[in-house]
Amino acid sequence: MRVPGILGPDRRGEGGWVEFVFDCGWCEGDNYFVGKQVGFWVDKWEVPSEWECRFCGELNSTPDPPWTEA
């Protein structure tokens, strides 16, 4: 089980996971994404570069890091 904001190995042993929250640029709704740790870097995460807001459906771009953990 993943706990938001806490690092832990995934079930396949491929690295850690952290949940991030991004605000929609159109409606300011909170959108949550689980970032996968990239390689052995403890501060590098893979998240979608573009995503649709779960509230208004508008397309958004992921901001540059650092990101806010959920």
Z-matrix of the N, CA and C atoms (Angstrom, degrees):
N
C 1 1.444
C 2 1.522 1 109.21
N 3 1.331 2 117.54 1 133.23
C 4 1.456 3 121.82 2 178.24
C 5 1.511 4 109.98 3 -92.30
N 6 1.304 5 115.68 4 135.75
C 7 1.453 6 121.90 5 176.14
C 8 1.517 7 107.09 6 -107.63
N 9 1.359 8 118.63 7 124.84
C 10 1.463 9 120.55 8 -178.12
C 11 1.518 10 112.39 9 -54.29
N 12 1.342 11 114.75 10 134.40
C 13 1.452 12 120.88 11 175.11
C 14 1.516 13 115.36 12 81.23
N 15 1.334 14 117.74 13 1.51
C 16 1.456 15 120.18 14 -179.35
C 17 1.518 16 109.20 15 -119.70
N 18 1.329 17 115.80 16 129.19
C 19 1.454 18 120.35 17 178.97
C 20 1.523 19 110.48 18 -71.90
N 21 1.297 20 114.98 19 145.71
C 22 1.453 21 119.84 20 175.57
C 23 1.501 22 109.03 21 -168.69
N 24 1.323 23 118.16 22 153.39
C 25 1.451 24 119.70 23 179.99
C 26 1.522 25 110.20 24 -69.94
N 27 1.329 26 116.01 25 145.40
C 28 1.454 27 117.64 26 176.42
C 29 1.526 28 109.09 27 -80.43
N 30 1.300 29 117.18 28 175.18
C 31 1.462 30 121.73 29 -174.56
C 32 1.526 31 112.90 30 -68.19
N 33 1.323 32 117.31 31 -21.48
C 34 1.462 33 120.38 32 -179.93
C 35 1.520 34 112.87 33 -96.53
N 36 1.301 35 118.07 34 0.25
C 37 1.459 36 121.77 35 179.23
C 38 1.512 37 114.00 36 72.63
N 39 1.329 38 117.07 37 28.51
C 40 1.459 39 120.90 38 -176.44
C 41 1.522 40 113.75 39 -100.53
N 42 1.312 41 119.14 40 15.67
C 43 1.452 42 120.39 41 179.11
C 44 1.502 43 112.19 42 120.81
N 45 1.341 44 115.22 43 -175.87
C 46 1.448 45 121.12 44 -175.92
C 47 1.514 46 112.58 45 -94.23
N 48 1.332 47 114.82 46 172.11
C 49 1.452 48 122.81 47 179.98
C 50 1.523 49 108.75 48 -135.64
N 51 1.325 50 117.05 49 143.72
C 52 1.459 51 122.48 50 174.15
C 53 1.524 52 107.23 51 -139.52
N 54 1.327 53 116.48 52 142.74
C 55 1.453 54 120.67 53 177.62
C 56 1.528 55 108.70 54 -94.88
N 57 1.345 56 115.52 55 130.48
C 58 1.465 57 122.02 56 179.68
C 59 1.516 58 109.52 57 -116.62
N 60 1.323 59 116.45 58 152.84
C 61 1.461 60 121.90 59 176.35
C 62 1.526 61 108.69 60 -117.92
N 63 1.351 62 115.64 61 131.31
C 64 1.461 63 122.39 62 177.59
C 65 1.523 64 108.07 63 -122.45
N 66 1.336 65 116.70 64 136.96
C 67 1.459 66 121.30 65 177.15
C 68 1.519 67 109.36 66 -85.72
N 69 1.330 68 115.62 67 139.46
C 70 1.462 69 121.19 68 175.25
C 71 1.522 70 108.58 69 -69.16
N 72 1.313 71 116.78 70 135.82
C 73 1.459 72 121.48 71 178.44
C 74 1.516 73 112.92 72 -74.49
N 75 1.339 74 118.15 73 -11.88
C 76 1.455 75 122.30 74 -177.81
C 77 1.526 76 112.14 75 -100.04
N 78 1.347 77 116.80 76 -49.24
C 79 1.469 78 119.66 77 -175.34
C 80 1.530 79 112.89 78 -116.39
N 81 1.339 80 117.30 79 -2.46
C 82 1.462 81 124.26 80 179.56
C 83 1.528 82 114.02 81 65.74
N 84 1.333 83 117.31 82 18.45
C 85 1.461 84 121.30 83 176.99
C 86 1.524 85 111.01 84 -71.79
N 87 1.333 86 116.83 85 147.89
C 88 1.466 87 122.62 86 178.72
C 89 1.529 88 110.36 87 -81.52
N 90 1.326 89 116.38 88 124.46
C 91 1.458 90 122.92 89 178.28
C 92 1.519 91 108.02 90 -118.96
N 93 1.328 92 116.34 91 129.34
C 94 1.463 93 122.26 92 -174.58
C 95 1.522 94 110.76 93 -105.84
N 96 1.337 95 115.28 94 137.49
C 97 1.461 96 121.89 95 178.01
C 98 1.515 97 109.49 96 -136.16
N 99 1.321 98 115.98 97 142.60
C 100 1.459 99 120.85 98 175.87
C 101 1.515 100 106.93 99 -94.09
N 102 1.346 101 116.33 100 119.51
C 103 1.458 102 122.04 101 179.06
C 104 1.512 103 110.32 102 -93.77
N 105 1.318 104 116.28 103 135.00
C 106 1.461 105 121.91 104 178.05
C 107 1.519 106 108.83 105 -95.99
N 108 1.318 107 116.26 106 135.16
C 109 1.464 108 121.30 107 178.90
C 110 1.525 109 109.09 108 -64.50
N 111 1.334 110 115.85 109 135.25
C 112 1.461 111 122.12 110 -178.38
C 113 1.519 112 108.76 111 -99.60
N 114 1.332 113 117.22 112 118.20
C 115 1.457 114 122.06 113 178.25
C 116 1.511 115 112.23 114 59.78
N 117 1.307 116 116.15 115 -143.73
C 118 1.458 117 120.61 116 -179.35
C 119 1.524 118 111.84 117 -95.97
N 120 1.325 119 117.98 118 -0.01
C 121 1.460 120 121.78 119 -179.84
C 122 1.525 121 108.98 120 -70.02
N 123 1.314 122 117.57 121 126.39
C 124 1.456 123 120.96 122 -178.38
C 125 1.525 124 113.02 123 -81.54
N 126 1.335 125 117.75 124 -11.82
C 127 1.459 126 119.89 125 -178.83
C 128 1.526 127 112.74 126 -120.16
N 129 1.329 128 117.77 127 19.49
C 130 1.465 129 122.57 128 178.46
C 131 1.522 130 108.59 129 -115.63
N 132 1.352 131 116.20 130 125.41
C 133 1.452 132 121.72 131 -175.06
C 134 1.508 133 110.89 132 -129.35
N 135 1.317 134 116.75 133 145.80
C 136 1.455 135 122.88 134 178.00
C 137 1.524 136 108.32 135 -102.88
N 138 1.325 137 116.40 136 117.43
C 139 1.463 138 123.57 137 176.28
C 140 1.523 139 107.10 138 -133.60
N 141 1.341 140 118.54 139 163.04
C 142 1.465 141 119.62 140 178.88
C 143 1.528 142 111.61 141 -61.19
N 144 1.323 143 117.11 142 141.75
C 145 1.463 144 119.80 143 178.73
C 146 1.529 145 111.35 144 -80.62
N 147 1.332 146 116.65 145 -26.85
C 148 1.461 147 122.20 146 175.03
C 149 1.519 148 108.01 147 -134.94
N 150 1.319 149 116.94 148 147.33
C 151 1.454 150 121.30 149 -179.10
C 152 1.516 151 110.18 150 -155.63
N 153 1.338 152 115.35 151 154.90
C 154 1.449 153 121.55 152 177.45
C 155 1.521 154 108.91 153 -95.96
N 156 1.323 155 116.23 154 135.59
C 157 1.455 156 121.96 155 179.13
C 158 1.522 157 109.56 156 -63.37
N 159 1.317 158 116.25 157 136.76
C 160 1.456 159 120.16 158 -179.40
C 161 1.526 160 111.87 159 -75.62
N 162 1.333 161 117.71 160 -11.55
C 163 1.461 162 121.08 161 179.68
C 164 1.525 163 112.42 162 -97.59
N 165 1.329 164 116.88 163 -52.38
C 166 1.464 165 119.96 164 -174.56
C 167 1.530 166 113.38 165 -106.41
N 168 1.337 167 117.90 166 -13.51
C 169 1.459 168 121.24 167 177.66
C 170 1.518 169 115.39 168 80.90
N 171 1.317 170 117.46 169 2.12
C 172 1.470 171 120.86 170 -179.97
C 173 1.525 172 110.90 171 -75.32
N 174 1.332 173 115.55 172 149.75
C 175 1.461 174 122.51 173 179.75
C 176 1.527 175 110.46 174 -78.66
N 177 1.330 176 116.44 175 133.57
C 178 1.467 177 123.37 176 179.34
C 179 1.518 178 109.64 177 -128.16
N 180 1.309 179 117.05 178 157.17
C 181 1.463 180 123.69 179 173.52
C 182 1.519 181 108.77 180 -107.22
N 183 1.321 182 115.99 181 143.14
C 184 1.458 183 120.65 182 177.78
C 185 1.528 184 109.12 183 -70.01
N 186 1.335 185 117.34 184 130.51
C 187 1.469 186 119.17 185 178.58
C 188 1.523 187 111.23 186 -70.55
N 189 1.316 188 116.10 187 164.36
C 190 1.460 189 120.86 188 175.79
C 191 1.538 190 108.94 189 -67.74
N 192 1.367 191 116.74 190 147.70
C 193 1.458 192 119.25 191 177.00
C 194 1.526 193 110.30 192 -64.56
N 195 1.307 194 120.36 193 162.73
C 196 1.470 195 127.06 194 6.75
C 197 1.517 196 111.34 195 -78.16
N 198 1.344 197 115.40 196 150.26
C 199 1.462 198 122.60 197 -178.94
C 200 1.520 199 110.28 198 -108.52
N 201 1.325 200 115.53 199 158.37
C 202 1.463 201 121.84 200 179.58
C 203 1.525 202 110.11 201 -87.35
N 204 1.341 203 114.57 202 123.76
C 205 1.469 204 118.03 203 176.26
C 206 1.513 205 109.07 204 -74.18
N 207 1.327 206 115.09 205 142.34
C 208 1.478 207 120.60 206 179.76
C 209 1.506 208 110.86 207 -76.86
